[in-house]
Amino acid sequence: MRKAGIIVCLLSILMSMCISRYIPQYSFPSSMVDEEKANTQAMADRGFESYKKYCGGCHGITSRGQSSIPNFTQAQLNKYADAYKMANGSTHAQFKGMRDRDLEDIFIFLEFRIKK
């Protein structure tokens, strides 16, 4: 019985390592010039790091969350933005310590990432 528990534990660790190795890919509109694409990609990359730090534990892509990032609707993103602006009444504890730039970058990441 103890051996089975150890195996389950090791498999869980291995699975969480695979999930956390997600490397985002982006799709930018063809109308974006190269400099704008580079700036937007830099924001999206920062957004991915902020997403992992602030959001991924519950919403996906890290070991405690779902195995993939949800495809948030614009209405859901707007609701999070509003909740962030009124952080004192928010149920999202993760907003504490988050800067405006973190949230902006997260939204850029979510908007331009290639969804699976």
Rosetta blueprint (number, residue, H / E / L):
1 M L
2 R H
3 K H
4 A H
5 G H
6 I H
7 I H
8 V H
9 C H
10 L H
11 L H
12 S H
13 I H
14 L H
15 M H
16 S H
17 M H
18 C H
19 I H
20 S L
21 R L
22 Y L
23 I L
24 P L
25 Q L
26 Y E
27 S L
28 F L
29 P L
30 S L
31 S L
32 M L
33 V L
34 D H
35 E H
36 E H
37 K H
38 A H
39 N H
40 T H
41 Q H
42 A H
43 M H
44 A H
45 D H
46 R H
47 G H
48 F H
49 E H
50 S H
51 Y H
52 K H
53 K H
54 Y H
55 C H
56 G H
57 G H
58 C H
59 H H
60 G L
61 I L
62 T L
63 S L
64 R L
65 G L
66 Q L
67 S L
68 S L
69 I L
70 P L
71 N L
72 F L
73 T L
74 Q H
75 A H
76 Q H
77 L H
78 N H
79 K H
80 Y H
81 A H
82 D H
83 A H
84 Y H
85 K H
86 M L
87 A H
88 N H
89 G H
90 S L
91 T L
92 H L
93 A H
94 Q H
95 F H
96 K L
97 G L
98 M L
99 R L
100 D H
101 R H
102 D H
103 L H
104 E H
105 D H
106 I H
107 F H
108 I H
109 F H
110 L H
111 E H
112 F H
113 R E
114 I L
115 K L
116 K L
